Structure formats: structure tokens, C-alpha cells
């Protein structure tokens, strides 16, 4: 949980409710916040809490100054820790859940990737949890900055691990623009750091993510999968100057996969030729997104 570089002293409360006083430059963090930042180093979810409330507690607690009351996200992690899980494991295990039951049905990890709030949703639809009771139908804090829930175009999250290719390069996938069931264009899939002058393709699943060892790397999307058109990487052979690009909205419009409808989640990875590897192929990391209307 990144704390702002402020001259003001901040009070940081841990998920379990213990207070830690932080110095004037906010250079120290509780172990809970440090662990959260390690799991989600690129998210500004924590900053949107801190910059709005002046404290980090409302990321997981129901009040800005913490205590033994939690929002839905913090409550799950508190339960995990009480069950004997380490802080990092508790945070990671809460990722696949939809703690706040937001309107987009986004998991906690998707909300965090979209810089939204996994423990808060819009309107009087939040529950305050105590160790022995709970209070439903409450509003979220008004001071949190940014979106509480991700829009469909804000749900893009890169995950899983790329296979280092035979030239020592790490293919990297990305998605820009809004994936849409009806727009027809405007959503770019791209994978860089691939071997030049080789063929490859994107492939996707609408049934979920995966992370199982495969061909010396990881298969990051769950079967059954659908393969996209074969692409040429361009660039120069014997270097990592190749890349693959596709407009995902064009693919959706072609109707190849009827499951790609508004509100559906999709998981996408890249496969390409790599004659120098033992398996003669290469695998990127993966990206997931929720399709806009």
C-alpha cells in the first residue's frame, strides 16, 4: 500500500486492527501494508484510499481509523489470517473472490488491477463486519478517491508468467482500449519481445484462468480454448524485435466465439514459434478483461 510522500503524520492500521504510528515522511509501513504492496505493486487502489481519507485503514476496515470492524474485503483476509494463513497467503487467497458483490461481478484481483476498491461498492450495499456480528446495507466512505467499482473497460489485468524464449527474452502481452461486444474496433491486443520473423497467434478462453506448467512455461488460460488467426511477428530473425498485434473487437465482431458477449470475462495468451527451445515454441503471459456492451 503505497503511502503518499507527505509531511503529515499518518496512522496506519493493520488488517487485524493493530495501530502503527508512521513518521512524518510516511516512510514506514505496517507489515500488512507492505505485504499488500508486494502482491499488488502496480495498483493505486491503496493510494485512492490514502489520498482521500488521509489514512490507509479504509482499504480493509469499515472506518478510516480502523479498529475491529472490516469491510467485506478486509473481513475475508481477517478470517484467512485467523485460520492460520500468512499475511501474503491471506491476501493472495482473497484475490479470486468478489468480496463486495459489485455490479460488474469483478473479482478482487480485477478490481485492484483496475485501481478500484475490492471492499467497497457504490450505494447502500456494503456490510460492516465485526468479530461476532455484521451490519448490512451501509454506504461506503464518501472520501475515497477514484472509482469504487471497475467499469468494463477498466477491468483489464495482466497475469501469469511468460516463458523466457531461446534468445533470453520475455514475451509480454497487453491490451489497450475497451474490449466491446458491439464496437467493432478499438481494442488492441499486443505481444512484444517475441522472436522476429516467426509465426504465432493469440488464443483465448471464456471459462477461466489457469497457471499450469506447459512446454517449459505456463498455460495461463483454461480449456477449452479458441485459436485466433495466425500472425507474422515481423522484425528481424535471430532477435527479439518481433511482435503480434490484433484488434480484439474485430475478432469479436467476426462471431467466431458466440460466448464473447457483453459482461463476459475473457482470458487471452500468445503462442509463437521458437525453434531454439526444447519444445520449439514460446508462450507469453496472459491478460483478462470483462467485455463492455
C-alpha positions as CSV (number, residue, x, y, z in Angstrom):
1,X,0.0,0.0,0.0
2,X,1.8,3.0,-1.3
3,X,1.7,5.9,1.2
4,X,1.9,9.4,-0.2
5,X,5.2,11.3,0.3
6,X,3.6,13.8,2.7
7,X,4.9,15.9,5.5
8,X,1.9,14.9,7.6
9,X,2.0,12.1,10.1
10,X,-0.3,9.2,9.1
11,X,-1.8,6.5,11.3
12,X,-1.7,3.1,9.5
13,X,-3.9,0.4,11.0
14,X,-3.2,-3.2,10.1
15,X,-5.9,-5.6,8.8
16,X,-6.1,-7.2,12.2
17,X,-6.8,-3.9,13.8
18,X,-3.5,-3.1,15.5
19,X,-2.3,0.6,15.0
20,X,1.2,1.6,13.9
21,X,2.2,5.2,14.0
22,X,4.0,6.3,10.9
23,X,6.6,9.1,10.8
24,X,6.3,12.5,9.1
25,X,7.5,11.3,5.7
26,X,5.3,8.2,5.8
27,X,8.4,6.1,5.1
28,X,7.5,3.2,7.3
29,X,4.6,0.8,6.7
30,X,2.9,-1.9,8.7
31,X,3.8,-5.5,7.7
32,X,0.2,-5.8,6.4
33,X,0.5,-2.9,4.1
34,X,4.0,-3.9,2.9
35,X,2.7,-7.4,2.1
36,X,-0.3,-6.0,0.2
37,X,2.0,-3.8,-1.9
38,X,4.3,-6.7,-2.6
39,X,1.3,-8.7,-4.0
40,X,-0.1,-5.7,-5.9
41,X,2.9,-3.4,-6.6
42,X,1.3,-1.5,-9.6
43,X,-2.2,-0.8,-8.2
44,X,-3.2,2.6,-7.0
45,X,-6.2,1.2,-5.1
46,X,-4.4,2.0,-1.8
47,X,-3.4,5.5,-2.9
48,X,-7.0,6.2,-3.7
49,X,-7.9,5.4,-0.1
50,X,-4.9,7.2,1.5
51,X,-5.1,10.4,-0.6
52,X,-8.8,10.6,0.0
53,X,-9.1,9.7,3.7
54,X,-5.6,10.6,4.9
55,X,-5.2,7.0,6.2
56,X,-4.9,3.6,4.7
57,X,-7.3,1.8,7.0
58,X,-10.4,2.1,4.9
59,X,-8.9,-0.3,2.3
60,X,-9.9,-3.1,4.6
61,X,-11.6,-1.6,7.6
62,X,-15.1,0.0,7.6
63,X,-13.9,3.2,9.2
64,X,-11.0,5.4,8.1
65,X,-9.2,5.0,11.5
66,X,-9.5,1.2,11.5
67,X,-10.5,-0.9,14.5
68,X,-12.1,-4.3,14.9
69,X,-14.6,-3.7,12.1
70,X,-14.0,-4.6,8.5
71,X,-15.4,-4.1,5.1
72,X,-16.1,-7.3,3.0
73,X,-12.5,-7.5,1.6
74,X,-10.8,-6.9,5.0
75,X,-13.1,-9.4,6.7
76,X,-12.2,-12.2,4.4
77,X,-8.5,-11.6,4.9
78,X,-9.0,-11.3,8.7
79,X,-10.7,-14.7,8.5
80,X,-7.9,-16.2,6.5
81,X,-5.3,-14.9,9.0
82,X,-7.3,-16.2,11.9
83,X,-7.3,-19.6,10.1
84,X,-3.5,-19.6,10.3
85,X,-2.6,-18.3,6.8
86,X,0.3,-15.9,6.5
87,X,-0.5,-12.3,5.6
88,X,0.7,-12.8,2.0
89,X,-1.2,-16.0,1.6
90,X,-4.3,-14.4,3.1
91,X,-4.1,-11.5,0.6
92,X,-3.5,-13.8,-2.4
93,X,-6.3,-16.2,-1.5
94,X,-8.7,-13.3,-1.3
95,X,-7.9,-12.3,-4.9
96,X,-10.2,-14.6,-6.8
97,X,-13.2,-13.7,-4.7
98,X,-15.8,-11.0,-5.4
99,X,-15.9,-9.6,-1.8
100,X,-18.0,-6.5,-2.4
101,X,-20.5,-8.1,-4.8
102,X,-20.2,-5.1,-7.1
103,X,-22.5,-4.7,-10.2
104,X,-19.8,-5.8,-12.6
105,X,-19.2,-9.1,-10.6
106,X,-15.5,-8.4,-10.7
107,X,-13.2,-10.4,-8.6
108,X,-11.0,-8.6,-6.0
109,X,-7.9,-9.0,-8.2
110,X,-9.7,-7.5,-11.2
111,X,-10.9,-4.5,-9.0
112,X,-7.3,-4.0,-7.7
113,X,-5.9,-4.2,-11.2
114,X,-8.5,-1.5,-12.3
115,X,-7.5,0.6,-9.3
116,X,-11.0,0.2,-7.8
117,X,-12.0,-0.9,-4.3
118,X,-12.4,-4.6,-3.6
119,X,-14.0,-3.9,-0.3
120,X,-16.5,-1.2,-1.3
121,X,-19.3,-0.9,-3.8
122,X,-21.5,2.1,-4.8
123,X,-24.6,2.8,-2.8
124,X,-26.1,1.4,0.4
125,X,-24.9,-2.1,-0.4
126,X,-21.9,-2.5,1.9
127,X,-21.7,-4.7,5.1
128,X,-19.7,-3.8,8.2
129,X,-18.3,-6.9,9.8
130,X,-17.4,-7.4,13.5
131,X,-16.0,-10.5,15.2
132,X,-19.4,-11.6,16.3
133,X,-21.9,-9.7,14.1
134,X,-22.4,-7.7,11.0
135,X,-24.5,-4.7,9.8
136,X,-25.7,-4.7,6.1
137,X,-27.0,-2.0,3.7
138,X,-24.5,0.7,4.5
139,X,-22.9,3.4,2.3
140,X,-19.2,3.5,1.6
141,X,-16.9,6.3,2.8
142,X,-17.5,9.4,0.7
143,X,-13.8,10.4,0.8
144,X,-12.3,7.6,-1.2
145,X,-10.9,8.8,-4.5
146,X,-11.3,7.1,-7.8
147,X,-13.9,4.5,-8.8
148,X,-15.2,2.1,-6.2
149,X,-16.1,-0.4,-8.8
150,X,-14.4,-1.0,-12.2
151,X,-16.1,-0.2,-15.4
152,X,-16.0,-2.9,-18.0
153,X,-13.2,-1.0,-19.8
154,X,-11.3,-0.8,-16.6
155,X,-11.2,-4.5,-15.9
156,X,-8.0,-5.3,-18.0
157,X,-5.5,-7.2,-15.9
158,X,-2.2,-8.8,-17.0
159,X,-1.5,-12.0,-15.0
160,X,0.5,-15.3,-15.2
161,X,4.2,-15.8,-16.1
162,X,5.8,-15.7,-19.6
163,X,8.2,-18.3,-20.8
164,X,11.7,-16.9,-21.4
165,X,12.4,-17.7,-25.1
166,X,15.6,-19.3,-26.5
167,X,17.1,-15.8,-27.1
168,X,16.7,-14.9,-23.4
169,X,13.7,-12.5,-24.0
170,X,10.4,-12.4,-22.1
171,X,7.3,-12.0,-24.3
172,X,4.8,-9.6,-22.8
173,X,1.1,-9.3,-23.7
174,X,-1.0,-6.2,-23.2
175,X,-4.5,-4.9,-24.1
176,X,-5.4,-1.2,-24.7
177,X,-8.8,0.3,-25.4
178,X,-12.1,-1.1,-24.3
179,X,-13.0,-4.7,-25.3
180,X,-16.5,-4.5,-26.6
181,X,-19.2,-6.9,-27.7
182,X,-20.5,-4.3,-30.3
183,X,-18.0,-1.6,-31.0
184,X,-16.4,-3.5,-33.9
185,X,-13.0,-2.0,-33.5
186,X,-10.8,-0.1,-31.0
187,X,-9.3,-2.8,-28.7
188,X,-5.7,-3.6,-29.4
189,X,-4.0,-6.9,-28.3
190,X,-0.3,-6.7,-28.5
191,X,2.6,-9.0,-27.6
192,X,6.2,-7.8,-27.8
193,X,9.7,-9.3,-27.2
194,X,9.0,-12.2,-29.5
195,X,11.4,-13.7,-31.9
196,X,11.5,-11.9,-35.3
197,X,10.2,-13.4,-38.5
198,X,8.2,-16.2,-36.8
199,X,4.5,-17.1,-36.8
200,X,2.3,-17.0,-33.8
201,X,-1.3,-16.4,-32.6
202,X,-3.5,-15.3,-29.8
203,X,-5.7,-17.8,-28.1
204,X,-8.4,-17.3,-25.5
205,X,-10.9,-18.9,-23.1
206,X,-14.1,-17.7,-21.6
207,X,-14.1,-20.4,-18.8
208,X,-11.3,-19.0,-16.6
209,X,-7.6,-18.5,-15.9
210,X,-5.0,-21.2,-15.4
211,X,-1.3,-21.4,-14.4
212,X,-0.2,-24.9,-15.1
213,X,3.3,-25.9,-16.3
214,X,3.3,-26.4,-20.1
215,X,6.2,-26.7,-22.6
216,X,8.7,-25.2,-20.2
217,X,6.4,-22.3,-19.4
218,X,2.8,-21.9,-18.2
219,X,-0.6,-22.4,-19.9
220,X,-2.5,-19.4,-18.5
221,X,-6.0,-20.0,-19.9
222,X,-8.4,-22.8,-19.1
223,X,-9.6,-25.3,-21.7
224,X,-11.5,-25.2,-24.0
225,X,-9.6,-22.5,-25.8
226,X,-10.1,-20.9,-29.2
227,X,-7.3,-20.0,-31.5
228,X,-7.2,-16.7,-33.4
229,X,-5.7,-16.2,-36.9
230,X,-2.0,-17.0,-37.5
231,X,0.1,-13.8,-37.5
232,X,3.6,-13.0,-38.6
233,X,5.9,-11.4,-36.0
234,X,7.9,-9.2,-38.4
235,X,11.1,-7.8,-37.1
236,X,14.5,-9.5,-37.8
237,X,15.1,-13.2,-37.4
238,X,17.5,-14.1,-34.6
239,X,16.4,-11.1,-32.5
240,X,13.6,-10.3,-30.2
241,X,12.3,-7.5,-32.4
242,X,9.1,-9.3,-33.4
243,X,5.6,-8.5,-32.2
244,X,2.0,-9.6,-32.7
245,X,-0.9,-7.2,-32.8
246,X,-4.7,-7.8,-33.3
247,X,-7.8,-5.7,-32.9
248,X,-9.7,-7.9,-30.5
249,X,-13.0,-6.1,-31.2
250,X,-12.7,-7.1,-34.8
251,X,-12.2,-10.7,-33.7
252,X,-15.4,-10.4,-31.5
253,X,-17.4,-8.9,-34.4
254,X,-16.5,-11.8,-36.7
255,X,-18.6,-14.1,-34.4
256,X,-16.0,-16.9,-34.1
257,X,-16.8,-17.3,-30.4
258,X,-20.5,-16.7,-29.5
259,X,-19.6,-16.6,-25.9
260,X,-17.9,-13.2,-26.3
261,X,-21.0,-11.1,-25.2
262,X,-21.3,-8.0,-23.0
263,X,-20.4,-8.8,-19.4
264,X,-18.4,-12.0,-20.3
265,X,-14.9,-12.4,-18.9
266,X,-12.1,-13.5,-21.3
267,X,-8.6,-14.7,-20.7
268,X,-6.0,-14.4,-23.6
269,X,-2.5,-15.7,-24.1
270,X,0.0,-15.7,-27.0
271,X,1.7,-18.8,-28.6
272,X,4.6,-18.5,-31.2
273,X,7.3,-20.4,-32.9
274,X,10.7,-20.7,-31.1
275,X,12.8,-23.4,-32.9
276,X,15.7,-22.8,-30.5
277,X,13.7,-24.0,-27.4
278,X,13.3,-27.7,-26.4
279,X,9.5,-27.5,-27.2
280,X,10.1,-25.3,-30.3
281,X,7.5,-22.9,-29.1
282,X,7.1,-19.8,-26.9
283,X,4.3,-18.6,-24.5
284,X,3.6,-15.1,-23.3
285,X,2.0,-14.2,-20.0
286,X,-1.8,-13.5,-20.2
287,X,-4.4,-10.8,-20.0
288,X,-8.0,-10.9,-18.7
289,X,-10.9,-8.5,-19.2
290,X,-14.6,-8.0,-18.9
291,X,-16.4,-7.2,-22.2
292,X,-18.2,-3.9,-22.5
293,X,-21.6,-3.7,-24.3
